[in-house]
Amino acid sequence: MNLYFGGVFISAKLNPKEKLFCYYFIISNNPQESAIKSGFSSPSKNAIKLLQLPKIKSFIQQISSSNYDQLLSSFIIKGFERIAFGSINDSVSLILNHQNLSPSSINNLDLFNISEIKKSKDGGFEIKFFDRLKALEKLSSLSSNNSSSSDFLDALHQSISSSGISHED
């Protein structure tokens, strides 16, 4: 199976975790963090092993050379979407069950929407979330930027069409 990304066909011999590791690594350049985020156990050991595999090296090189800006934009948009539309269920679980959670189970919680956690002197927790409205505004702004360039191209195409110039000229 081949993957088409940024105008380049890339051989997709990797499992989903390995691909996710590669994408995180391209953005962060941090092997251990990439292994953690992509769900590998023993992230330190696996990160080193993964980066030594020829298929991983090749995939990272192909993706990096294809279109880094497009990949970065995609991650930024996905991040704003997670903030704007993401669930807070795991955050509530953290508050209600914090004494019963092991470090490994805490690592599996989706706490992406949290901007700050404080523990008060009386043992309670205060959790602050990223602003969903600001995330929606950013998404709207990014969307209008993309559509305005599309509108420009549509207007240019219409202008050329009405001038009588053909595509072959």
N, C-alpha and C positions, 0 to 999 in steps of 0.2 A: 504494500500500500504506500502511496506517495502523498505527501502533503504539499499544497501550493501555498507559499507564504511570500509576500513581498516581491512577486514576480519570479520566484525561484522554486523549482521543484525540489523537495527535500525528502530523502528516503526516511520513512517512518518505521524503523525497526525497533523503536523503543516502546516500553510499556507506559501507561499514563503517568505513573509516578516519576519515571525517568524524564519524560518530557517536561513535566511540571518543574522538576529540579533544574533542568536546563534553562527554562524561561526565568525562574527566580534567579539563577546564577548570572544570566546575562544582565539583568537589571541591577542586582545587588553586588555582584562580584564577591560574594561571601559564601563559600562552599557549605559551611556548617549551618548557617541560617537558611540557606536554600534547601538543605536536606531536612531540616526541622519543618519548614513550611510545606514541603511536599510529602511529609508523612513517613519518613524513614525512621526506623528504630536505630539506635546507636548512631546519631547524626555525624559525630566526628569521624568514626571509622568509615561509614558509608560515603561521606562526602569525598574523602580522599580516594576511595576505591572507584567511585563513579567518575571522577575527573580523570582517572587513568585509563578508563575504557575507551578504545578507539571510536566506537559508535557514538559515545557521549561527546567526545572531543569534536568529532565531525559534525554532529548536529549543532553544537554550540557555535562552531565556526560558520556553518552555513546560515544559521539564523542571524548571527551577528553581522555577517557581511551582506545579508539581503536587505534589511531595512530596519535599523535600530530605532529610528525616530517613530516609525509606525508602531512598533512593538511597545515602546515607552508610552506613546499616546493611548494605546489600548489599555495598558495597565493603569494609567491615570484615570481613564474613564471608568474602568471596572471598580477602582477604589472609590470614586465618588458615588457610583451606583450602590456599592455595598454600604456606604454610610447613609445614603438617602433611603434605601429600601431594605436594608438588612434587619434581621431579627435581633431582639435583645434577650431572647430566651436564655441563652447561655450566661448572660450577665446576671439575670435574676437567679439562675441556679447557683452561680458563684456566691451571691449574697446569702441565699437561704441555706446552702449546704457547704459553706466554706470549711467547716470543721471536719466534714466527712470526705472531702476530696483529696485524693493523693496527688502528688506533683505531676505524675503522668496523665491523670485525668484532667487536671487543670490545663495542661499543655494541649489537650484535645478540644478545649472550649473555643468557640469563635468569639473572641473579645475585640474584634476589629473596630467596632463602633465606640469603644471606650477611649476617652482622651486622658482620663485621670482617675486613679483610685487612691482614696485616703482611708486610713484606719484611725478612728477617733480614740481618745483616751478611755472612753467607756466601753470599747470593744466593738462598736458599730462601724459600719462601712459607709463611705460616701463615694458614689460613682458618678463621674461626669461623662457625658456622651458628646461626641462631635455633633455639631449643629446640622441637622438634616436639611433645614431650609437653605443654608449656605451651600450645602452639597448640591441641592436641586438647582440653585441659582448658577453654580459653576457648570453643571451639566447643561443647563439651558444656554449659557454663554458659549460653551464649547460647541453645542449643536448649532447655534446660530452662526458661529464662525465657519463651520463646515458648510452650512447651507448657503451662506453668502458667497463663498467661492464657487459653489455649484451654480448659484444664481448668476454670477458673473460669466461662467462658462456657457450657461444657457443663453444669456443675452448676446454673448460674442457669437455663438453658433447661429442664433437668429439673425444677427446683423450680417453675417457672411452669407447666409441663405438668401436674405432679401436683396443683397447687392448683386446677385446673379452669378457669383463666383462658385464654381463647382468644386467638390472635394478633389477632383483629379487635376485641377489647374495648378 
